[in-house]
Amino acid sequence: MATCLFCRIVAKEVEADIVHESDDVLAFRDIDPVAPTHILVIPKEHIDSARAVRDRHAELAAELFQVAAHLARADGIDRTGWRLVTNIGDDAGQSVHHLHIHLLGGRRLGWPPG
């Protein structure tokens, strides 16, 4: 989608601090981090949100989680704890309507969120 910010990052039209790339998944550091580690893990395919995930996305969903776990280890937060968050819809705070998972860590994260 030509107007989707994350699709434009995938297409390399918009610069990002990319920390992982495979055929189907891209991960980059958030430009406005809320934790020392704040990485966005996205499918390269435009999927609006988790609400649009279908059976055919099973392998892609597994890869998103595998990449997040790998990046948590790479950033050294795997032993202290980390959080994965995906927002679905405007009321949940989804600002870019392209499925993305926030990998957060490097500090104590409060509960409940929001």
C-alpha positions in Angstrom: 0.0 0.0 0.0 1.6 3.2 -1.2 0.4 5.3 1.7 1.3 2.9 4.5 4.3 4.0 6.4 5.5 0.5 7.2 5.0 -0.6 3.6 7.2 2.3 2.6 9.8 1.2 5.1 9.7 -2.4 3.7 10.1 -0.9 0.2 13.1 1.2 1.5 11.4 4.4 0.6 11.6 5.6 4.2 14.7 5.1 6.3 14.6 3.0 9.4 17.2 1.5 11.8 16.6 -2.1 10.6 17.8 -4.8 13.0 16.5 -7.9 11.2 15.2 -8.7 7.7 14.1 -12.0 6.1 12.0 -12.8 3.1 8.8 -12.2 5.1 9.6 -10.2 8.2 11.3 -6.8 8.9 12.3 -5.5 12.3 13.4 -1.9 13.1 13.9 0.3 16.2 11.0 2.6 17.1 11.7 6.2 16.4 10.0 7.2 19.7 11.0 4.4 22.1 9.2 3.9 25.4 11.8 1.5 26.7 15.5 1.0 26.2 14.7 -1.8 23.8 11.7 -0.8 21.6 11.7 -2.7 18.3 8.9 -3.1 15.9 8.5 -6.5 14.2 6.3 -6.5 11.1 5.3 -8.7 8.3 6.5 -7.5 4.9 3.0 -8.3 3.6 0.5 -5.6 4.4 -1.9 -6.9 7.0 -4.0 -4.3 8.7 -3.8 -5.7 12.2 -4.0 -9.0 14.1 -7.8 -8.9 13.4 -7.0 -9.6 9.7 -4.7 -12.6 10.4 -6.0 -15.8 8.8 -5.1 -19.5 8.8 -2.8 -18.9 5.8 -0.7 -16.6 8.0 0.2 -19.3 10.6 3.9 -19.7 9.5 4.3 -15.9 9.3 2.8 -15.4 12.8 5.3 -18.0 14.1 8.2 -16.2 12.4 7.1 -12.9 14.0 7.4 -14.4 17.4 10.7 -16.2 16.6 12.2 -13.0 15.4 11.1 -11.2 18.5 12.7 -13.9 20.7 15.9 -13.7 18.7 16.0 -9.9 19.0 15.4 -10.1 22.8 18.4 -12.3 23.1 20.5 -10.1 20.8 19.6 -7.0 22.9 20.4 -8.8 26.1 16.9 -8.6 27.6 16.1 -12.3 27.4 17.0 -13.0 31.0 15.4 -10.0 32.7 12.1 -10.0 30.8 10.5 -8.5 27.9 7.0 -7.7 26.6 5.3 -8.1 23.2 2.4 -5.8 22.4 0.2 -5.4 19.4 -2.5 -2.8 19.2 -5.7 -3.5 17.3 -7.7 -0.5 16.3 -7.8 3.2 17.1 -9.1 2.8 20.7 -6.2 0.4 21.5 -3.7 3.0 20.2 -2.9 1.5 16.8 -1.5 4.5 14.9 -0.1 2.6 11.9 -2.6 0.2 10.4 -0.1 -2.4 9.4 0.3 -5.4 11.8 3.3 -4.8 14.1 4.5 -6.2 17.3 6.3 -4.0 19.8 9.2 -5.7 21.5 9.8 -3.8 24.8 12.4 -4.4 27.5 15.4 -3.1 29.2 13.5 -1.7 32.2 10.8 -2.8 34.6 7.5 -2.6 32.7 4.4 -1.7 34.8 1.1 -3.6 34.8 -1.5 -3.0 33.8 -0.4 -1.3 30.6 -2.1 1.8 29.3 
